[in-house]
Structure formats: C-alpha cells, structure tokens
Amino acid sequence: MGMGGTFMETTLRRASLASTLLALTGLSAAWAAEPLAHTYSIVARDPTTGNFGVAVQSHWFQVGPVVPWAEAGVGAVATQSFVRVDYGPRGLEAMRQGKSAEEALAALLAQDEGKDVRQVAMVDRQGRVAAWTGPKCIAAAGHQTGPGYSVQANLMDRPTVWPAMARAYEAATGDFAERLLAALEAAEAEGGDIRGRQSAALLIVRAEATGRSWEDRLVDLRVDDHSEPLAELRRLLSLHRAYDEMNRGDEALAAGRVEVALGHYTRASELAPGIAELPFWQAVTLFTSGQPEKALTLFARVFAAEERWTRLVPRLPAAGLLPDDPEAVSRILSVAPKAGAP
C-alpha cells in the first residue's frame, strides 16, 4: 500500500497491518499472513458457449495469481477481501466431485473461522451460482447474482458499484471476454475501489475439458502493476485476439488451406497494426503461395518499420519457409529501404 523498503520489510509490514486489522475485527491472527485483495470481480458461465470466466481489478499488486480460479468442465471461483486462497482450488475440487456451487461454498465457509472477512463467489458447470460477503468486509461491500453469474466488490467508493456491474454484464454485447470486461469497466465508471486501481486479470476456460490442460485455458491475461489496469487489460485482450488469429492461420496453413490462413493473418494484422511481425509472416505465406506482388507490398511495409526483418529473410529457406532460391531472397530484400535513404 505504497510502502517502500525491501521485499522482506514489506512482507513484515503487511503481516503487521493484517494482524492489526484482524485484531480490530475480533478474528484470529492466524489469518494475518493471508493476502489482502480488496477488489471487484465477476464470475460467470457463458450461456452461449458454456465457457467459464473470472475478471477482476484491484488496488493491490498482482491480483491475478490470487483471486481468479477456473477449470474447464468444472466452474469458476473468485476469492477476495481478506483472501483465503484455498477457496479457489478447494472450491473447484468440490465442484469437480459433483457438489453444486452452493454446496461447495457452504462446506468451505463452515470450516473457516475467518469467514466474516471473506468475499467469495462460485459458478458450477450447470451455471448455478453461490456468493458470500462476510459482515466484516470493509464497506462498501456486497454482491449480486444473476443467471449464470455473480458480481462482488468490497472497499468500494460507493455501494452502487456491484449493481452497475450486473447491469453492464447483462446488457453487454460481443463475446464472453468483452462482456466480462464491460462489467469491470462499469465498476470503475461507478467509482470503483476507494483506493484507486493497480492490477487486473481475465481468465476464461473451456466449457468441457479436452484432457489437454494447455488447450483448456482460452484466455489468461494479467496486468500486475499499471496506472490504468483496465485499459491495459483491454489492450492485452486485443493482442491476444490478434495472436489467436495467427495461430488459427498457422493451423489452416499446415492443413493446406492457404486462403483460409491468409484470412486469419489479415485479421491478425488489423487487430494489432503496430506489430510488424504479423504482416511479415503474412507476406511469407503470400510469397510461397504464388502471390509475390501482394507479398512484396507487405514486405516493404515491414522493412520500413523495422530493419531487423531483412536479416531474418535469408535464414528462412533453410527452414523450408521460403524457396531455396537466392533470386527469390534478393527479390524480397530489394523492397527494403536503401542505406542512407531518407
């Protein structure tokens, strides 16, 4: 909370502060070392795809590793306020074993002597929602549930924050990630965290597990420390979409569907026009698919933006990504700006 010093000194100060706060609330000092994540968040199951998501913003460093939890085919959890991280993995475990969100949350609260300062929300694979705001969470604090979602907040500037989140989520258009972000942006527009803003995260997993966990996590974006974390999160989401298009293009190209691949590469470049690498690979694909004039136009643009790509071109024939033809390589490099040219 703005305190300097070494990591160890900061940790000790945090523990001391947490002990003081918990003593004031009459709770055991056993919870003193747990993270403080006063924040606003949303957990939801997308009614269209069945995917699960959590989005969160806080005035606390690195909220991403603490608050949002989700597992494909199981559900999602947000655990915040005076955080007991256990609610995340243990909540998912209980829902994986067949408990509803309500049953999973009730079982964990029953075992938690510090539940009065917890704020937790869960959604299960059927879209059932459960939420808890402890009576000693710092005001303004509360939650609101709706079909397949829950919004929750504590230490807010105003008690209208979470109702604004609910309205925004329900009214939002676009894909699941867009609607989750809309809820966060509505919270901020309503006053947000009374302390300000610092970090944010967006986590989305598949409706059903594939057996390959690395494919189940569709979006996993974190802003650890930023003056405008939601704006940065939105920027990262745009980049995520651009690179997702590139990956789809690569898959199409590997399957021999060149025109489909080029469509994905074009959309990627449109989503992230400032990244020279995206049109570079689009140009490589155009060149190798018999469209050299279109390729050279893109190569010229890339080389003008960043000279480094001219040094990569001669290495690509050995990798099978360009024809093993010195004349072809020379033709590509001929569109690079000449040394000393304005």
VOVEXFI-335735 format. One line per field, with one value per residue (C-alpha): residue number from 1; x, y, z; residue in one letter. Coordinates in Angstrom, 2 decimals. Layout:
BEGIN
k = NUM/...
c1 = X/...
c2 = Y/...
c3 = Z/...
r = a/...
END
This chain:
BEGIN
k = 1/2/3/4/5/6/7/8/9/10/11/12/13/14/15/16/17/18/19/20/21/22/23/24/25/26/27/28/29/30/31/32/33/34/35/36/37/38/39/40/41/42/43/44/45/46/47/48/49/50/51/52/53/54/55/56/57/58/59/60/61/62/63/64/65/66/67/68/69/70/71/72/73/74/75/76/77/78/79/80/81/82/83/84/85/86/87/88/89/90/91/92/93/94/95/96/97/98/99/100/101/102/103/104/105/106/107/108/109/110/111/112/113/114/115/116/117/118/119/120/121/122/123/124/125/126/127/128/129/130/131/132/133/134/135/136/137/138/139/140/141/142/143/144/145/146/147/148/149/150/151/152/153/154/155/156/157/158/159/160/161/162/163/164/165/166/167/168/169/170/171/172/173/174/175/176/177/178/179/180/181/182/183/184/185/186/187/188/189/190/191/192/193/194/195/196/197/198/199/200/201/202/203/204/205/206/207/208/209/210/211/212/213/214/215/216/217/218/219/220/221/222/223/224/225/226/227/228/229/230/231/232/233/234/235/236/237/238/239/240/241/242/243/244/245/246/247/248/249/250/251/252/253/254/255/256/257/258/259/260/261/262/263/264/265/266/267/268/269/270/271/272/273/274/275/276/277/278/279/280/281/282/283/284/285/286/287/288/289/290/291/292/293/294/295/296/297/298/299/300/301/302/303/304/305/306/307/308/309/310/311/312/313/314/315/316/317/318/319/320/321/322/323/324/325/326/327/328/329/330/331/332/333/334/335/336/337/338/339/340/341/342
c1 = 0.00/2.58/5.25/8.89/11.77/12.95/10.63/11.08/10.38/7.26/6.10/6.58/4.71/1.87/1.71/1.67/-1.07/-3.13/-2.71/-3.90/-6.92/-7.89/-7.47/-9.78/-12.38/-12.03/-10.64/-7.72/-4.25/-3.87/-5.10/-2.54/-0.27/-3.07/-3.19/-5.29/-7.26/-9.98/-11.43/-14.31/-14.80/-17.22/-17.51/-19.70/-20.64/-21.23/-24.78/-23.77/-20.58/-20.70/-17.19/-16.28/-14.66/-13.42/-12.45/-11.06/-9.49/-7.91/-5.70/-3.22/-0.13/-0.57/-4.21/-4.12/-2.44/-4.74/-8.38/-9.42/-9.69/-11.34/-11.22/-12.65/-15.70/-15.92/-16.57/-15.01/-14.25/-13.31/-11.87/-11.16/-11.26/-9.03/-8.27/-8.14/-6.72/-7.93/-11.43/-10.13/-8.57/-10.72/-13.91/-13.02/-12.18/-15.56/-17.42/-15.31/-16.55/-20.17/-21.08/-23.07/-21.59/-23.82/-22.80/-19.10/-19.16/-21.21/-18.80/-15.76/-17.38/-18.28/-14.59/-13.39/-13.24/-12.35/-15.40/-16.68/-13.94/-14.12/-15.81/-16.22/-18.29/-18.58/-20.33/-20.59/-20.84/-24.62/-24.45/-25.60/-24.14/-23.28/-21.78/-20.82/-19.90/-18.77/-20.34/-16.89/-15.72/-14.78/-17.60/-18.86/-19.15/-21.72/-22.60/-25.38/-26.16/-27.96/-28.43/-25.08/-23.05/-22.14/-20.59/-18.96/-16.99/-15.56/-13.79/-15.67/-16.21/-19.99/-22.48/-23.73/-20.64/-21.78/-25.33/-23.70/-21.55/-24.59/-26.45/-23.43/-22.83/-26.44/-26.66/-23.27/-22.88/-19.92/-18.11/-17.71/-14.44/-15.97/-18.94/-16.71/-14.62/-17.78/-18.65/-15.24/-15.40/-18.85/-17.46/-14.69/-17.12/-19.23/-16.28/-14.57/-12.14/-11.92/-8.11/-7.76/-6.51/-3.36/-3.79/-6.32/-6.81/-9.04/-9.29/-11.52/-11.56/-13.49/-16.90/-15.58/-12.13/-10.15/-7.70/-5.02/-4.97/-2.86/-5.70/-8.45/-7.25/-8.62/-7.68/-5.25/-4.25/-2.74/-1.81/0.34/1.03/-0.31/-1.80/-4.71/-5.04/-8.37/-7.17/-4.06/-6.14/-8.23/-5.05/-3.74/-7.06/-6.72/-3.22/-4.49/-7.12/-4.53/-2.17/-5.08/-5.83/-2.17/-2.34/-5.51/-3.77/-0.82/-3.20/-5.00/-1.71/-0.49/-3.72/-3.09/-5.91/-3.85/-6.66/-8.19/-4.78/-4.34/-7.74/-6.64/-3.31/-5.07/-7.39/-4.41/-2.66/-5.82/-6.19/-2.56/-1.38/1.64/3.30/5.50/5.85/2.24/2.29/5.79/4.52/1.50/3.93/5.93/2.74/1.69/5.11/5.20/1.60/2.29/1.20/4.56/3.31/1.00/3.82/6.34/3.95/3.76/7.49/8.22/5.96/7.55/11.13/10.36/9.05/11.83/15.08/15.69/13.29/15.62/18.19/15.71/14.70/17.93/17.55/14.09/14.94/16.96/13.87/11.68/9.69/10.89/12.09/15.75/16.41/18.88/17.00/13.77/15.53/17.12/13.75/12.27/15.18/15.05/12.00/13.87/14.82/18.30/21.02/21.21/17.82/15.57
c2 = 0.00/2.42/1.43/1.19/-0.93/-4.44/-7.29/-8.80/-5.48/-5.01/-8.54/-7.94/-4.64/-6.38/-9.06/-6.41/-4.45/-7.57/-8.59/-5.17/-5.20/-8.71/-7.93/-4.97/-7.23/-9.74/-12.52/-14.84/-13.63/-16.99/-15.25/-12.43/-13.70/-14.13/-11.77/-8.63/-8.38/-5.80/-5.64/-6.03/-9.09/-11.16/-14.93/-16.29/-19.15/-18.02/-19.10/-19.36/-21.43/-22.80/-21.41/-20.21/-16.89/-14.62/-10.96/-8.83/-5.44/-4.28/-1.66/-4.33/-5.72/-8.89/-9.72/-12.34/-15.20/-14.80/-14.03/-15.81/-19.59/-21.64/-25.18/-26.48/-28.65/-27.67/-23.98/-20.75/-19.08/-15.58/-15.32/-11.83/-9.33/-10.85/-13.68/-17.30/-18.66/-22.18/-21.25/-21.29/-24.75/-26.37/-24.90/-26.27/-29.65/-29.83/-28.92/-31.43/-34.08/-33.20/-30.57/-27.57/-24.10/-23.53/-26.81/-26.22/-22.71/-23.69/-26.53/-24.25/-21.47/-23.98/-24.77/-21.14/-19.26/-16.12/-16.26/-12.89/-11.10/-13.26/-12.50/-15.46/-16.31/-19.56/-20.80/-24.50/-26.41/-26.05/-22.29/-22.38/-19.53/-19.01/-15.94/-14.77/-11.35/-11.54/-8.98/-7.59/-6.97/-3.30/-1.14/-0.56/-4.30/-6.59/-8.91/-9.51/-12.71/-13.26/-16.05/-17.81/-15.02/-13.20/-9.77/-8.85/-5.97/-4.67/-1.48/0.36/4.09/3.58/0.75/1.17/-0.48/-4.10/-3.32/-1.32/-4.35/-6.60/-4.22/-3.84/-7.57/-8.32/-5.50/-6.04/-7.40/-9.13/-12.27/-13.57/-11.74/-8.48/-8.85/-9.66/-6.57/-4.49/-5.42/-4.27/-1.03/-0.31/-0.77/1.71/4.20/3.96/4.93/1.56/0.78/3.71/3.37/3.57/0.90/-1.14/-4.63/-6.69/-10.15/-12.02/-15.82/-17.90/-21.69/-24.11/-25.48/-29.03/-30.36/-31.69/-33.72/-31.23/-28.54/-26.21/-26.10/-25.63/-22.17/-19.89/-16.52/-15.92/-12.26/-10.41/-6.81/-6.90/-3.19/-0.34/3.11/2.13/-1.64/-1.99/-0.07/-2.24/-5.40/-4.37/-3.76/-7.20/-8.76/-7.17/-8.63/-12.00/-11.97/-11.00/-13.82/-16.23/-15.34/-16.01/-19.42/-20.26/-19.17/-21.45/-24.37/-23.67/-23.39/-26.69/-28.24/-26.81/-24.22/-21.27/-18.80/-19.52/-18.99/-15.67/-14.53/-15.21/-13.45/-10.39/-10.15/-10.50/-7.56/-5.47/-6.21/-5.30/-2.90/-1.79/-5.23/-5.73/-9.47/-10.22/-8.84/-10.29/-13.86/-12.97/-11.77/-15.00/-17.01/-14.86/-15.23/-19.01/-19.36/-17.67/-14.11/-12.31/-8.81/-8.74/-10.21/-7.58/-4.77/-6.17/-6.88/-3.27/-2.02/-4.33/-3.47/0.25/-0.17/-2.43/-3.18/-6.36/-8.36/-8.02/-10.02/-12.83/-13.35/-15.11/-17.64/-18.84/-21.02/-23.40/-23.79/-24.51/-21.30/-19.63/-21.11/-22.18/-19.68/-16.79/-14.79/-15.07/-13.86/-10.98/-10.01/-9.79/-7.79/-5.42/-3.69/-2.78/0.90/1.58/2.51/6.26/6.81/9.34
c3 = 0.00/-1.18/1.36/0.24/1.50/0.81/-0.05/3.41/5.12/3.02/3.84/7.57/7.37/5.51/8.18/10.90/9.16/8.57/12.23/13.36/11.08/12.03/15.71/15.29/13.69/16.52/14.32/14.94/13.98/12.24/9.11/9.33/6.56/4.02/1.03/1.08/-2.18/-1.70/-5.13/-7.55/-9.72/-11.77/-12.12/-14.89/-17.17/-20.74/-21.69/-25.36/-25.19/-21.65/-21.04/-17.56/-16.74/-13.98/-14.36/-11.55/-10.76/-7.52/-5.96/-4.99/-6.72/-8.78/-8.17/-10.94/-9.05/-6.03/-6.89/-10.14/-10.39/-13.14/-14.52/-17.79/-17.28/-13.60/-12.90/-11.67/-8.33/-7.17/-3.65/-2.31/0.58/3.30/0.90/1.83/-1.41/-0.51/-1.66/-5.24/-5.64/-2.96/-4.39/-7.82/-6.29/-4.56/-7.76/-9.72/-7.29/-8.07/-5.47/-6.62/-6.25/-3.23/-1.58/-2.25/-0.84/2.22/3.06/2.87/4.89/7.61/8.05/8.06/11.33/9.36/7.09/8.35/6.38/3.25/-0.03/-2.37/-5.44/-7.41/-10.54/-11.38/-14.67/-14.72/-14.27/-10.65/-8.62/-4.96/-3.31/0.17/1.53/5.14/7.51/8.37/4.82/4.51/3.18/0.67/0.17/-1.35/-4.19/-6.69/-8.55/-11.83/-14.36/-14.51/-12.90/-9.72/-9.25/-5.95/-4.52/-1.28/-0.17/-2.91/-3.15/-3.38/-2.80/-6.37/-7.86/-7.99/-9.21/-12.04/-12.88/-13.07/-15.36/-17.64/-17.92/-18.74/-21.31/-22.96/-26.46/-28.04/-26.97/-23.42/-22.76/-23.94/-21.58/-18.61/-19.31/-19.63/-16.04/-14.79/-16.73/-15.31/-11.80/-12.48/-14.02/-10.85/-8.64/-8.23/-5.43/-3.00/-3.01/-6.79/-9.19/-9.75/-11.19/-13.13/-14.62/-17.06/-17.06/-19.38/-19.71/-21.92/-21.08/-21.33/-20.54/-23.50/-21.44/-22.54/-19.88/-22.02/-24.55/-21.96/-20.90/-23.62/-22.12/-19.28/-19.09/-16.14/-15.51/-12.38/-11.88/-14.01/-13.54/-15.82/-15.44/-17.25/-20.29/-20.31/-19.91/-22.92/-24.93/-24.00/-24.99/-28.44/-28.74/-27.55/-30.29/-32.90/-31.96/-31.77/-35.39/-36.24/-34.57/-36.48/-39.66/-38.93/-38.35/-41.63/-43.49/-42.07/-43.38/-46.84/-46.68/-47.83/-48.48/-45.07/-43.48/-45.27/-43.99/-40.41/-40.96/-42.39/-39.38/-37.05/-38.68/-38.46/-34.75/-33.96/-36.67/-34.66/-34.58/-37.64/-37.15/-38.03/-41.60/-42.04/-41.75/-43.85/-46.55/-46.30/-46.85/-49.79/-51.42/-51.07/-52.29/-55.61/-54.80/-54.84/-55.69/-52.66/-50.58/-51.66/-50.70/-47.18/-47.00/-47.94/-45.15/-42.58/-43.61/-43.45/-39.92/-38.58/-40.39/-38.36/-40.54/-43.53/-41.59/-40.95/-44.58/-45.71/-42.88/-43.90/-46.92/-44.71/-42.50/-45.51/-45.09/-48.32/-51.63/-51.62/-54.36/-53.98/-56.62/-54.62/-51.46/-53.39/-54.82/-51.34/-49.96/-52.91/-51.42/-48.21/-47.75/-49.12/-46.63/-46.20/-47.86/-46.07
r = m/g/m/g/g/t/f/m/e/t/t/l/r/r/a/s/l/a/s/t/l/l/a/l/t/g/l/s/a/a/w/a/a/e/p/l/a/h/t/y/s/i/v/a/r/d/p/t/t/g/n/f/g/v/a/v/q/s/h/w/f/q/v/g/p/v/v/p/w/a/e/a/g/v/g/a/v/a/t/q/s/f/v/r/v/d/y/g/p/r/g/l/e/a/m/r/q/g/k/s/a/e/e/a/l/a/a/l/l/a/q/d/e/g/k/d/v/r/q/v/a/m/v/d/r/q/g/r/v/a/a/w/t/g/p/k/c/i/a/a/a/g/h/q/t/g/p/g/y/s/v/q/a/n/l/m/d/r/p/t/v/w/p/a/m/a/r/a/y/e/a/a/t/g/d/f/a/e/r/l/l/a/a/l/e/a/a/e/a/e/g/g/d/i/r/g/r/q/s/a/a/l/l/i/v/r/a/e/a/t/g/r/s/w/e/d/r/l/v/d/l/r/v/d/d/h/s/e/p/l/a/e/l/r/r/l/l/s/l/h/r/a/y/d/e/m/n/r/g/d/e/a/l/a/a/g/r/v/e/v/a/l/g/h/y/t/r/a/s/e/l/a/p/g/i/a/e/l/p/f/w/q/a/v/t/l/f/t/s/g/q/p/e/k/a/l/t/l/f/a/r/v/f/a/a/e/e/r/w/t/r/l/v/p/r/l/p/a/a/g/l/l/p/d/d/p/e/a/v/s/r/i/l/s/v/a/p/k/a/g/a/p
END
